[in-house]
Amino acid sequence: MAAFALPANAAVDRAPSPRGADDTHALQAVVDQLLPGAVLDGGGQEYVVTRLLLKSDMTLQNFRFRAKGTATPLDSVLTIDGNALTARDIVIRNVHIDGNRAAQTNLLSEEDGGRDGIRIVGKAERLLLADCSAVNCATDGLKIFSHRSLSRNDADLNFRNIYVANCRFLSNRRHGASGDSLENVHFFDCEFSGNGVDLPNARSEGSRGALDNRVIYGAGIDIEGYGAGSGVNGLYFTQCKAYRNARFAFQFWEPTAASAAGFLPRRNIVFEYCSIDGGLSPRHGHQALELSQPAGIRSARPTYTDVSVIGLDCLGTVILNCVHNVTFAGGRIRSPYSGFWGVAERCRNVAILGVETEGKTFATKS
């Protein structure tokens, strides 16, 4: 499938079952029979599913999916499973998912219930998501997760050459999108807003925002490490938005010490012309952008390096810990705090060029 071009063969579709019925079994049978390079076209109709498993070298397009209420962990609406064999060459285009989070239960189980909109797990390469949405999911809108496939060496990352364009991940119970072990992953013109908060008149487990120590914590984007092998080498956000999430717009969190075997700094991270805020929770510092790790493992070694923040429009604060070679160029940062717009600890080579900060400073600590 060169350059994500659609194959020339005919699309495949089927009529949905009566509203409320489960279409998973019938749709899965169609997917399983697709020839390499085939297109499955939903004709814009809505289907109710639990977990639909995609396979390599296929295109899924023009679908609306609604998640059936379930108590089964890992019942993500669309799953790309690369644990046994690397998943590759998959296109998801014009697919819109309603995660039906109010109907989901048993969410304290594996992966916070694993009721994601799109779950990409194990190893995958050459994926395209375009003109899609995953909203109202009981875990994340999009999850990219190494699961059982970590290499334990940051020179060997699991998810490569993934492109997400013009997609919306909104009002999910936990994060808009999350990921680890990423190499050359691009988000263009995507929005990650309203995640991690309660739905209006929240009563069910799924309708309430995910909690950590009894505090809502969902982010627009959560990039979190699980040890060496879950690093980053090339992650790009261009013209993306993240507003009104429970906490962070973009959070990077790495609990592995930079001295650990196989660890390499999370590197080549770029934010270009993004618009973000510091979230809704009154119980944190309104961090809109944070690259950090637990205080006990911070050292002179970089955890993150080669970071560019260009033309950022930010209503919130910036927190950097153990970040080397970072440049802020242009844009506007409006901090809710008097005197400072961001805080850096054990950072080196921080350049701030032409950023409008209302006269506030970037506080640094060695």
Secondary structure, DSSP 8 states (H G I E B T S, - for coil): -GGG---SS-EE-----STTS--HHHHHHHHHH--TTEEEE-TT-EEEES-EEE-SSEEEEEEEEEE-----TT--SEEEE-SSS-EEEEEEEEEEEE--GGG---TTSGGGG---SEEEES-EEEEEEES-EEES-SS-SEEEE-TT---S-TTS-SEEEEEEES-EEES-SS-SEEE-SEEEEEEES-B--STTS--TT--STTTS--EETTEE---SEEEE--STT--EEEEEEES-EE-S-SS-SEEEE--S-TTSTT---EEEEEEES-EEE--S-TTS--EEEEEE--GGG--SS-SEEEEEEEEEEEESEEEEESEEEEEEEEEEEE-SSSSEEEEEES-EEEEEES-B-TT-EEEEE-
